[in-house]
């Protein structure tokens, strides 16, 4: 069983005729669920949602969105093959009387429509799952969970406040390896593990709240700076979007190399400025942050830029 199982169900998401042969699309729907959906929600949660009887409206909404994703991404994957027959005598394109094949531009727009709709549906499903997280326990307890309590910016909306990622959960998830490197390179040497964990507890203490705000802003800016060279994101001066699936005619970046370099430099400088402010806060409140060695350092000491990052 899959999220979409026959032509009638498929017609809820894709404009196909009533006599469409669903078996032609089935291999691609299976592949879409295996390639795009299961990695984002986990195998256990996928099975749970698949078997849901519709009694819970929130789970039913997620199931509907994932079925929409399955249908559109399945057609994206099978786009080139759905209109051909492979026989013992070779490959033939299906043709009917009184019909006309669509031109290249229409094919391009149609395929991009399949991918955009499918990925947007997955993102909306993840958003709903985050909001009703207790109803999706298998996902919450899996490696696919899109809330990262171990980082300063643990949710998509928190990252979004400081740099536009179009509120995309997938973009936020894709940035996680870079965020991990940023915390290891910049924050761990400056704060130490104990102070980092203290700030991440998100207490109401005004000093710790200010520290969290500065950590979040610095983490976002430094993450964007490092992600510019990754090639995995479409970059503009004010936004970043993960490339779910790049079609052959699309560009990785809307920016020239020169403008990307300026974006990287500006975000790097912003991140370092936030770190300087964080450093000043730490030095001003040595009683709050558990870093004993900091008490013996001069209060006016500047951040020194090292090859490995920033040090005090």
Buried (B, 14 or more C-beta within 10 A) or exposed (E): EBBBEEBEBBBEBBEBEEEBEBEEBBEBBBBBBEEBBBBBBBEBBBEBBBEEEEEEEEBBBBBBBBBBBBBBBBBBBBBEBBBEEEEEEEEEEEEEEEEEEEEEEEBBEEBBEBBBBBBBBBBBBBBBBBEBBEBBEBBBEBEBBBBBEEBBBBBBEBBBEBBBBBEBBBBBBBBBEBBBBBBEBBBBBBBBEEBBEBBBEEEEBEBBEBBBBBBBBBBBBBBBBBBBEBEBBBBBEEBBBBBBBEEEEEEEBEBEEEBBEBBBEBBBEBBBBBBBBBBBBBBEBBEBBBBEEBEEEEEEEEBEEEEEBBEB
